[in-house]
Amino acid sequence: MSMTDLIARSTLFSNTKRSNLSRGSLLGLWRSRRALAQLDHAALEDIGVSAQEAHREASRPIWDVPATWKD
């Protein structure tokens, strides 16, 4: 499972309709990616994510949403 999928399945996005991307859901995605970028090595290890995976996910543009949102 990709980091984007993990973020999409988080409780923050549990009420988001896939076919209706709102500004709020995009803002939430941006905030989640920003928070991911700020995690230290120990926190990343706790959630099972490498620093490289976290950097790659945090660097994605806001319009690059999880595939499940596009269905």
Distance bins in CASP14 RR format, pairs under 12 A and 6 or more apart:
PFRMAT RR
TARGET T0000
AUTHOR 0000-0000-0000
RMODE 2
METHOD distances of the structure
MODEL  1
1 7 0 0 0 0 0 1 0 0 0 0 0
1 8 0 0 0 0 1 0 0 0 0 0 0
1 9 0 0 0 0 1 0 0 0 0 0 0
1 48 0 0 0 0 0 1 0 0 0 0 0
1 49 0 0 0 0 0 1 0 0 0 0 0
1 53 0 0 0 0 0 1 0 0 0 0 0
1 57 0 0 0 0 0 1 0 0 0 0 0
1 66 0 0 0 0 0 1 0 0 0 0 0
1 67 0 0 0 0 0 1 0 0 0 0 0
1 68 0 0 0 0 0 1 0 0 0 0 0
2 8 0 0 0 0 1 0 0 0 0 0 0
2 9 0 0 0 0 0 1 0 0 0 0 0
2 49 0 0 0 0 0 1 0 0 0 0 0
2 53 0 0 0 0 1 0 0 0 0 0 0
2 54 0 0 0 0 0 1 0 0 0 0 0
2 56 0 0 0 0 1 0 0 0 0 0 0
2 57 1 0 0 1 0 0 0 0 0 0 0
2 60 0 0 0 0 0 1 0 0 0 0 0
2 64 0 0 0 0 0 1 0 0 0 0 0
2 66 0 0 0 0 1 0 0 0 0 0 0
2 67 0 0 0 0 1 0 0 0 0 0 0
2 68 0 0 0 0 0 1 0 0 0 0 0
3 9 0 0 0 0 0 1 0 0 0 0 0
3 10 0 0 0 0 0 1 0 0 0 0 0
3 29 0 0 0 0 0 1 0 0 0 0 0
3 32 0 0 0 0 1 0 0 0 0 0 0
3 33 0 0 0 0 1 0 0 0 0 0 0
3 36 1 0 0 1 0 0 0 0 0 0 0
3 37 0 0 0 0 0 1 0 0 0 0 0
3 39 0 0 0 0 0 1 0 0 0 0 0
3 44 0 0 0 0 0 1 0 0 0 0 0
3 47 0 0 0 0 1 0 0 0 0 0 0
3 48 0 0 0 0 0 1 0 0 0 0 0
3 49 1 0 0 1 0 0 0 0 0 0 0
3 50 0 0 0 0 1 0 0 0 0 0 0
3 51 0 0 0 0 0 1 0 0 0 0 0
3 52 0 0 0 0 0 1 0 0 0 0 0
3 53 1 0 1 0 0 0 0 0 0 0 0
3 54 1 0 0 1 0 0 0 0 0 0 0
3 55 0 0 0 0 0 1 0 0 0 0 0
3 56 1 0 0 1 0 0 0 0 0 0 0
3 57 1 1 0 0 0 0 0 0 0 0 0
3 58 0 0 0 0 1 0 0 0 0 0 0
3 59 0 0 0 0 0 1 0 0 0 0 0
3 60 0 0 0 0 1 0 0 0 0 0 0
3 64 0 0 0 0 0 1 0 0 0 0 0
3 66 0 0 0 0 1 0 0 0 0 0 0
4 10 0 0 0 0 0 1 0 0 0 0 0
4 13 0 0 0 0 0 1 0 0 0 0 0
4 29 0 0 0 0 1 0 0 0 0 0 0
4 32 0 0 0 0 1 0 0 0 0 0 0
4 33 0 0 0 0 1 0 0 0 0 0 0
4 36 0 0 0 0 0 1 0 0 0 0 0
4 49 0 0 0 0 0 1 0 0 0 0 0
4 53 0 0 0 0 0 1 0 0 0 0 0
4 54 0 0 0 0 0 1 0 0 0 0 0
4 56 0 0 0 0 1 0 0 0 0 0 0
4 57 1 0 0 1 0 0 0 0 0 0 0
4 58 0 0 0 0 0 1 0 0 0 0 0
4 59 0 0 0 0 0 1 0 0 0 0 0
4 60 1 0 0 1 0 0 0 0 0 0 0
4 61 0 0 0 0 0 1 0 0 0 0 0
4 64 1 0 0 1 0 0 0 0 0 0 0
4 65 1 0 0 1 0 0 0 0 0 0 0
4 66 1 0 1 0 0 0 0 0 0 0 0
4 67 1 0 0 1 0 0 0 0 0 0 0
4 68 0 0 0 0 1 0 0 0 0 0 0
4 69 0 0 0 0 1 0 0 0 0 0 0
4 70 0 0 0 0 0 1 0 0 0 0 0
5 13 0 0 0 0 0 1 0 0 0 0 0
5 57 0 0 0 0 0 1 0 0 0 0 0
5 65 0 0 0 0 0 1 0 0 0 0 0
5 66 1 0 1 0 0 0 0 0 0 0 0
5 67 1 0 0 1 0 0 0 0 0 0 0
5 68 1 0 0 1 0 0 0 0 0 0 0
5 69 0 0 0 0 0 1 0 0 0 0 0
6 12 0 0 0 0 0 1 0 0 0 0 0
6 13 0 0 0 0 0 1 0 0 0 0 0
6 29 0 0 0 0 0 1 0 0 0 0 0
6 32 0 0 0 0 1 0 0 0 0 0 0
6 33 0 0 0 0 0 1 0 0 0 0 0
6 36 0 0 0 0 1 0 0 0 0 0 0
6 47 0 0 0 0 1 0 0 0 0 0 0
6 48 0 0 0 0 1 0 0 0 0 0 0
6 49 0 0 0 0 1 0 0 0 0 0 0
6 53 0 0 0 0 1 0 0 0 0 0 0
6 54 0 0 0 0 0 1 0 0 0 0 0
6 57 0 0 0 0 1 0 0 0 0 0 0
6 66 0 0 0 0 1 0 0 0 0 0 0
6 68 0 0 0 0 0 1 0 0 0 0 0
7 13 1 0 0 1 0 0 0 0 0 0 0
7 14 0 0 0 0 0 1 0 0 0 0 0
7 16 0 0 0 0 0 1 0 0 0 0 0
7 25 0 0 0 0 0 1 0 0 0 0 0
7 28 0 0 0 0 1 0 0 0 0 0 0
7 29 1 0 0 1 0 0 0 0 0 0 0
7 30 0 0 0 0 0 1 0 0 0 0 0
7 31 0 0 0 0 0 1 0 0 0 0 0
7 32 1 0 1 0 0 0 0 0 0 0 0
7 33 1 0 0 1 0 0 0 0 0 0 0
7 34 0 0 0 0 0 1 0 0 0 0 0
7 35 0 0 0 0 1 0 0 0 0 0 0
7 36 1 0 0 1 0 0 0 0 0 0 0
7 47 0 0 0 0 0 1 0 0 0 0 0
7 49 0 0 0 0 0 1 0 0 0 0 0
7 53 0 0 0 0 0 1 0 0 0 0 0
7 54 0 0 0 0 0 1 0 0 0 0 0
7 57 1 0 0 1 0 0 0 0 0 0 0
7 58 0 0 0 0 0 1 0 0 0 0 0
7 60 0 0 0 0 0 1 0 0 0 0 0
7 64 0 0 0 0 0 1 0 0 0 0 0
7 65 0 0 0 0 1 0 0 0 0 0 0
7 66 1 0 0 1 0 0 0 0 0 0 0
7 68 0 0 0 0 0 1 0 0 0 0 0
7 69 0 0 0 0 0 1 0 0 0 0 0
8 14 0 0 0 0 1 0 0 0 0 0 0
8 16 0 0 0 0 1 0 0 0 0 0 0
8 18 0 0 0 0 1 0 0 0 0 0 0
8 21 0 0 0 0 0 1 0 0 0 0 0
8 25 0 0 0 0 1 0 0 0 0 0 0
8 26 0 0 0 0 0 1 0 0 0 0 0
8 28 0 0 0 0 0 1 0 0 0 0 0
8 29 0 0 0 0 1 0 0 0 0 0 0
8 32 0 0 0 0 1 0 0 0 0 0 0
8 33 0 0 0 0 0 1 0 0 0 0 0
8 57 0 0 0 0 0 1 0 0 0 0 0
8 64 0 0 0 0 0 1 0 0 0 0 0
8 65 1 0 0 1 0 0 0 0 0 0 0
8 66 1 1 0 0 0 0 0 0 0 0 0
8 67 0 0 0 0 1 0 0 0 0 0 0
8 68 1 0 1 0 0 0 0 0 0 0 0
8 69 1 0 0 1 0 0 0 0 0 0 0
8 70 0 0 0 0 0 1 0 0 0 0 0
8 71 0 0 0 0 0 1 0 0 0 0 0
9 16 0 0 0 0 0 1 0 0 0 0 0
9 18 0 0 0 0 0 1 0 0 0 0 0
9 32 0 0 0 0 0 1 0 0 0 0 0
9 66 0 0 0 0 1 0 0 0 0 0 0
9 68 0 0 0 0 1 0 0 0 0 0 0
9 69 0 0 0 0 0 1 0 0 0 0 0
10 16 0 0 0 0 0 1 0 0 0 0 0
10 25 0 0 0 0 0 1 0 0 0 0 0
10 28 0 0 0 0 1 0 0 0 0 0 0
10 29 0 0 0 0 1 0 0 0 0 0 0
10 31 0 0 0 0 0 1 0 0 0 0 0
10 32 1 0 0 1 0 0 0 0 0 0 0
10 33 0 0 0 0 0 1 0 0 0 0 0
10 35 0 0 0 0 0 1 0 0 0 0 0
10 36 0 0 0 0 0 1 0 0 0 0 0
10 47 0 0 0 0 0 1 0 0 0 0 0
10 66 0 0 0 0 0 1 0 0 0 0 0
11 28 0 0 0 0 0 1 0 0 0 0 0
11 32 0 0 0 0 0 1 0 0 0 0 0
12 24 0 0 0 0 0 1 0 0 0 0 0
12 25 0 0 0 0 1 0 0 0 0 0 0
12 26 0 0 0 0 0 1 0 0 0 0 0
12 27 0 0 0 0 0 1 0 0 0 0 0
12 28 1 0 0 1 0 0 0 0 0 0 0
12 29 0 0 0 0 1 0 0 0 0 0 0
12 30 0 0 0 0 0 1 0 0 0 0 0
12 31 0 0 0 0 1 0 0 0 0 0 0
12 32 1 0 0 1 0 0 0 0 0 0 0
12 33 0 0 0 0 0 1 0 0 0 0 0
12 35 0 0 0 0 0 1 0 0 0 0 0
13 21 0 0 0 0 0 1 0 0 0 0 0
13 22 0 0 0 0 0 1 0 0 0 0 0
13 24 0 0 0 0 1 0 0 0 0 0 0
13 25 1 0 0 1 0 0 0 0 0 0 0
13 26 0 0 0 0 0 1 0 0 0 0 0
13 27 0 0 0 0 0 1 0 0 0 0 0
13 28 1 0 0 1 0 0 0 0 0 0 0
13 29 1 0 0 1 0 0 0 0 0 0 0
13 31 0 0 0 0 0 1 0 0 0 0 0
13 32 0 0 0 0 1 0 0 0 0 0 0
13 65 0 0 0 0 0 1 0 0 0 0 0
13 66 0 0 0 0 1 0 0 0 0 0 0
13 68 0 0 0 0 1 0 0 0 0 0 0
13 69 0 0 0 0 1 0 0 0 0 0 0
14 25 0 0 0 0 0 1 0 0 0 0 0
15 22 0 0 0 0 0 1 0 0 0 0 0
15 24 0 0 0 0 0 1 0 0 0 0 0
15 25 0 0 0 0 1 0 0 0 0 0 0
16 22 1 0 0 1 0 0 0 0 0 0 0
16 23 0 0 0 0 0 1 0 0 0 0 0
16 24 0 0 0 0 1 0 0 0 0 0 0
16 25 1 0 1 0 0 0 0 0 0 0 0
16 26 0 0 0 0 1 0 0 0 0 0 0
16 27 0 0 0 0 0 1 0 0 0 0 0
16 28 0 0 0 0 1 0 0 0 0 0 0
16 29 0 0 0 0 1 0 0 0 0 0 0
16 65 0 0 0 0 0 1 0 0 0 0 0
16 66 0 0 0 0 1 0 0 0 0 0 0
16 68 0 0 0 0 1 0 0 0 0 0 0
16 69 1 0 0 1 0 0 0 0 0 0 0
17 24 0 0 0 0 0 1 0 0 0 0 0
17 25 0 0 0 0 1 0 0 0 0 0 0
17 68 0 0 0 0 0 1 0 0 0 0 0
17 69 0 0 0 0 1 0 0 0 0 0 0
17 71 0 0 0 0 0 1 0 0 0 0 0
18 25 0 0 0 0 1 0 0 0 0 0 0
18 65 0 0 0 0 1 0 0 0 0 0 0
18 66 0 0 0 0 1 0 0 0 0 0 0
18 67 0 0 0 0 1 0 0 0 0 0 0
18 68 1 0 0 1 0 0 0 0 0 0 0
18 69 1 0 1 0 0 0 0 0 0 0 0
18 70 1 0 0 1 0 0 0 0 0 0 0
18 71 1 0 1 0 0 0 0 0 0 0 0
19 25 0 0 0 0 0 1 0 0 0 0 0
19 68 0 0 0 0 0 1 0 0 0 0 0
19 69 0 0 0 0 1 0 0 0 0 0 0
19 70 0 0 0 0 1 0 0 0 0 0 0
19 71 1 0 0 1 0 0 0 0 0 0 0
20 26 0 0 0 0 0 1 0 0 0 0 0
20 69 0 0 0 0 1 0 0 0 0 0 0
20 70 0 0 0 0 0 1 0 0 0 0 0
20 71 0 0 0 0 0 1 0 0 0 0 0
21 27 0 0 0 0 0 1 0 0 0 0 0
21 28 0 0 0 0 0 1 0 0 0 0 0
21 29 0 0 0 0 1 0 0 0 0 0 0
21 62 0 0 0 0 0 1 0 0 0 0 0
21 63 0 0 0 0 1 0 0 0 0 0 0
21 65 1 0 0 1 0 0 0 0 0 0 0
21 66 0 0 0 0 0 1 0 0 0 0 0
21 68 0 0 0 0 0 1 0 0 0 0 0
21 69 1 0 0 1 0 0 0 0 0 0 0
21 70 0 0 0 0 1 0 0 0 0 0 0
21 71 0 0 0 0 0 1 0 0 0 0 0
22 28 0 0 0 0 1 0 0 0 0 0 0
22 29 0 0 0 0 0 1 0 0 0 0 0
22 65 0 0 0 0 0 1 0 0 0 0 0
22 69 0 0 0 0 0 1 0 0 0 0 0
23 29 0 0 0 0 0 1 0 0 0 0 0
23 30 0 0 0 0 0 1 0 0 0 0 0
23 62 0 0 0 0 0 1 0 0 0 0 0
24 30 0 0 0 0 1 0 0 0 0 0 0
24 31 0 0 0 0 1 0 0 0 0 0 0
24 32 0 0 0 0 0 1 0 0 0 0 0
24 62 0 0 0 0 0 1 0 0 0 0 0
25 31 0 0 0 0 0 1 0 0 0 0 0
25 32 0 0 0 0 0 1 0 0 0 0 0
25 62 0 0 0 0 0 1 0 0 0 0 0
25 65 0 0 0 0 1 0 0 0 0 0 0
25 66 0 0 0 0 0 1 0 0 0 0 0
25 68 0 0 0 0 0 1 0 0 0 0 0
25 69 1 0 0 1 0 0 0 0 0 0 0
26 32 0 0 0 0 0 1 0 0 0 0 0
26 33 0 0 0 0 0 1 0 0 0 0 0
26 61 0 0 0 0 0 1 0 0 0 0 0
26 62 1 0 1 0 0 0 0 0 0 0 0
26 63 1 0 0 1 0 0 0 0 0 0 0
26 64 0 0 0 0 0 1 0 0 0 0 0
26 65 1 0 0 1 0 0 0 0 0 0 0
26 66 0 0 0 0 0 1 0 0 0 0 0
26 69 0 0 0 0 1 0 0 0 0 0 0
27 33 0 0 0 0 0 1 0 0 0 0 0
27 34 0 0 0 0 0 1 0 0 0 0 0
27 62 0 0 0 0 1 0 0 0 0 0 0
28 34 0 0 0 0 1 0 0 0 0 0 0
28 35 0 0 0 0 1 0 0 0 0 0 0
28 36 0 0 0 0 0 1 0 0 0 0 0
28 62 0 0 0 0 1 0 0 0 0 0 0
28 65 0 0 0 0 0 1 0 0 0 0 0
29 35 0 0 0 0 0 1 0 0 0 0 0
29 36 0 0 0 0 0 1 0 0 0 0 0
29 57 0 0 0 0 0 1 0 0 0 0 0
29 58 0 0 0 0 0 1 0 0 0 0 0
29 60 0 0 0 0 1 0 0 0 0 0 0
29 61 0 0 0 0 0 1 0 0 0 0 0
29 62 1 0 0 1 0 0 0 0 0 0 0
29 63 0 0 0 0 1 0 0 0 0 0 0
29 64 0 0 0 0 1 0 0 0 0 0 0
29 65 1 0 0 1 0 0 0 0 0 0 0
29 66 1 0 0 1 0 0 0 0 0 0 0
29 69 0 0 0 0 1 0 0 0 0 0 0
30 36 0 0 0 0 0 1 0 0 0 0 0
30 37 0 0 0 0 0 1 0 0 0 0 0
30 57 0 0 0 0 0 1 0 0 0 0 0
30 58 0 0 0 0 1 0 0 0 0 0 0
30 60 0 0 0 0 1 0 0 0 0 0 0
30 61 0 0 0 0 1 0 0 0 0 0 0
30 62 1 0 1 0 0 0 0 0 0 0 0
30 63 0 0 0 0 0 1 0 0 0 0 0
30 64 0 0 0 0 0 1 0 0 0 0 0
30 65 0 0 0 0 0 1 0 0 0 0 0
31 37 0 0 0 0 0 1 0 0 0 0 0
31 38 0 0 0 0 0 1 0 0 0 0 0
31 58 0 0 0 0 0 1 0 0 0 0 0
31 62 0 0 0 0 0 1 0 0 0 0 0
32 38 0 0 0 0 0 1 0 0 0 0 0
32 39 0 0 0 0 0 1 0 0 0 0 0
32 54 0 0 0 0 0 1 0 0 0 0 0
32 57 0 0 0 0 1 0 0 0 0 0 0
32 58 0 0 0 0 1 0 0 0 0 0 0
32 60 0 0 0 0 0 1 0 0 0 0 0
32 62 0 0 0 0 0 1 0 0 0 0 0
32 65 0 0 0 0 0 1 0 0 0 0 0
32 66 0 0 0 0 0 1 0 0 0 0 0
33 39 0 0 0 0 0 1 0 0 0 0 0
33 54 0 0 0 0 1 0 0 0 0 0 0
33 55 0 0 0 0 0 1 0 0 0 0 0
33 56 0 0 0 0 0 1 0 0 0 0 0
33 57 1 0 0 1 0 0 0 0 0 0 0
33 58 1 0 1 0 0 0 0 0 0 0 0
33 59 0 0 0 0 1 0 0 0 0 0 0
33 60 1 0 0 1 0 0 0 0 0 0 0
33 61 0 0 0 0 1 0 0 0 0 0 0
33 62 0 0 0 0 1 0 0 0 0 0 0
33 64 0 0 0 0 1 0 0 0 0 0 0
33 65 0 0 0 0 0 1 0 0 0 0 0
33 66 0 0 0 0 0 1 0 0 0 0 0
34 54 0 0 0 0 0 1 0 0 0 0 0
34 57 0 0 0 0 0 1 0 0 0 0 0
34 58 1 0 0 1 0 0 0 0 0 0 0
34 59 0 0 0 0 0 1 0 0 0 0 0
34 60 0 0 0 0 0 1 0 0 0 0 0
34 62 0 0 0 0 0 1 0 0 0 0 0
35 43 0 0 0 0 1 0 0 0 0 0 0
35 44 0 0 0 0 0 1 0 0 0 0 0
35 47 0 0 0 0 0 1 0 0 0 0 0
35 54 0 0 0 0 0 1 0 0 0 0 0
35 57 0 0 0 0 0 1 0 0 0 0 0
35 58 0 0 0 0 1 0 0 0 0 0 0
36 43 0 0 0 0 1 0 0 0 0 0 0
36 44 0 0 0 0 1 0 0 0 0 0 0
36 47 0 0 0 0 1 0 0 0 0 0 0
36 48 0 0 0 0 0 1 0 0 0 0 0
36 49 1 0 0 1 0 0 0 0 0 0 0
36 50 0 0 0 0 0 1 0 0 0 0 0
36 51 0 0 0 0 0 1 0 0 0 0 0
36 53 0 0 0 0 1 0 0 0 0 0 0
36 54 1 0 1 0 0 0 0 0 0 0 0
36 55 0 0 0 0 1 0 0 0 0 0 0
36 56 0 0 0 0 0 1 0 0 0 0 0
36 57 1 0 1 0 0 0 0 0 0 0 0
36 58 1 0 1 0 0 0 0 0 0 0 0
36 59 0 0 0 0 0 1 0 0 0 0 0
36 60 0 0 0 0 0 1 0 0 0 0 0
37 43 0 0 0 0 0 1 0 0 0 0 0
37 44 0 0 0 0 0 1 0 0 0 0 0
37 49 0 0 0 0 0 1 0 0 0 0 0
37 51 0 0 0 0 0 1 0 0 0 0 0
37 53 0 0 0 0 0 1 0 0 0 0 0
37 54 1 0 0 1 0 0 0 0 0 0 0
37 55 1 0 0 1 0 0 0 0 0 0 0
37 56 0 0 0 0 0 1 0 0 0 0 0
37 57 0 0 0 0 1 0 0 0 0 0 0
37 58 1 1 0 0 0 0 0 0 0 0 0
37 59 0 0 0 0 1 0 0 0 0 0 0
37 60 0 0 0 0 0 1 0 0 0 0 0
38 44 0 0 0 0 0 1 0 0 0 0 0
38 54 0 0 0 0 1 0 0 0 0 0 0
38 55 0 0 0 0 0 1 0 0 0 0 0
38 58 0 0 0 0 1 0 0 0 0 0 0
39 45 0 0 0 0 1 0 0 0 0 0 0
39 46 0 0 0 0 1 0 0 0 0 0 0
39 47 1 0 0 1 0 0 0 0 0 0 0
39 48 0 0 0 0 0 1 0 0 0 0 0
39 49 0 0 0 0 1 0 0 0 0 0 0
39 50 0 0 0 0 0 1 0 0 0 0 0
39 51 0 0 0 0 1 0 0 0 0 0 0
39 53 0 0 0 0 0 1 0 0 0 0 0
39 54 1 0 0 1 0 0 0 0 0 0 0
39 55 0 0 0 0 0 1 0 0 0 0 0
39 57 0 0 0 0 0 1 0 0 0 0 0
39 58 0 0 0 0 1 0 0 0 0 0 0
40 46 0 0 0 0 1 0 0 0 0 0 0
40 47 0 0 0 0 0 1 0 0 0 0 0
40 49 0 0 0 0 0 1 0 0 0 0 0
40 51 0 0 0 0 1 0 0 0 0 0 0
40 54 0 0 0 0 0 1 0 0 0 0 0
41 47 0 0 0 0 0 1 0 0 0 0 0
41 48 0 0 0 0 0 1 0 0 0 0 0
41 49 0 0 0 0 0 1 0 0 0 0 0
41 50 0 0 0 0 1 0 0 0 0 0 0
41 51 1 0 0 1 0 0 0 0 0 0 0
41 52 0 0 0 0 0 1 0 0 0 0 0
41 54 0 0 0 0 1 0 0 0 0 0 0
42 48 0 0 0 0 0 1 0 0 0 0 0
42 49 0 0 0 0 0 1 0 0 0 0 0
42 51 0 0 0 0 0 1 0 0 0 0 0
43 49 0 0 0 0 1 0 0 0 0 0 0
43 51 0 0 0 0 0 1 0 0 0 0 0
43 54 0 0 0 0 1 0 0 0 0 0 0
44 50 1 0 0 1 0 0 0 0 0 0 0
44 51 1 0 1 0 0 0 0 0 0 0 0
44 52 0 0 0 0 1 0 0 0 0 0 0
44 53 0 0 0 0 1 0 0 0 0 0 0
44 54 1 0 1 0 0 0 0 0 0 0 0
44 55 0 0 0 0 1 0 0 0 0 0 0
44 57 0 0 0 0 0 1 0 0 0 0 0
44 58 0 0 0 0 0 1 0 0 0 0 0
45 51 0 0 0 0 1 0 0 0 0 0 0
45 53 0 0 0 0 0 1 0 0 0 0 0
45 54 0 0 0 0 0 1 0 0 0 0 0
46 54 0 0 0 0 0 1 0 0 0 0 0
47 53 0 0 0 0 0 1 0 0 0 0 0
47 54 0 0 0 0 1 0 0 0 0 0 0
47 57 0 0 0 0 0 1 0 0 0 0 0
48 54 0 0 0 0 1 0 0 0 0 0 0
49 55 0 0 0 0 1 0 0 0 0 0 0
49 56 0 0 0 0 0 1 0 0 0 0 0
49 57 0 0 0 0 1 0 0 0 0 0 0
49 58 0 0 0 0 0 1 0 0 0 0 0
50 56 0 0 0 0 1 0 0 0 0 0 0
50 57 0 0 0 0 0 1 0 0 0 0 0
51 57 0 0 0 0 0 1 0 0 0 0 0
51 58 0 0 0 0 0 1 0 0 0 0 0
52 58 0 0 0 0 0 1 0 0 0 0 0
52 59 0 0 0 0 0 1 0 0 0 0 0
53 59 0 0 0 0 0 1 0 0 0 0 0
53 60 0 0 0 0 0 1 0 0 0 0 0
54 60 0 0 0 0 0 1 0 0 0 0 0
56 64 0 0 0 0 0 1 0 0 0 0 0
57 64 0 0 0 0 1 0 0 0 0 0 0
57 66 0 0 0 0 0 1 0 0 0 0 0
58 64 0 0 0 0 0 1 0 0 0 0 0
60 66 0 0 0 0 0 1 0 0 0 0 0
63 69 0 0 0 0 0 1 0 0 0 0 0
63 70 0 0 0 0 0 1 0 0 0 0 0
64 70 0 0 0 0 0 1 0 0 0 0 0
65 71 0 0 0 0 0 1 0 0 0 0 0
END
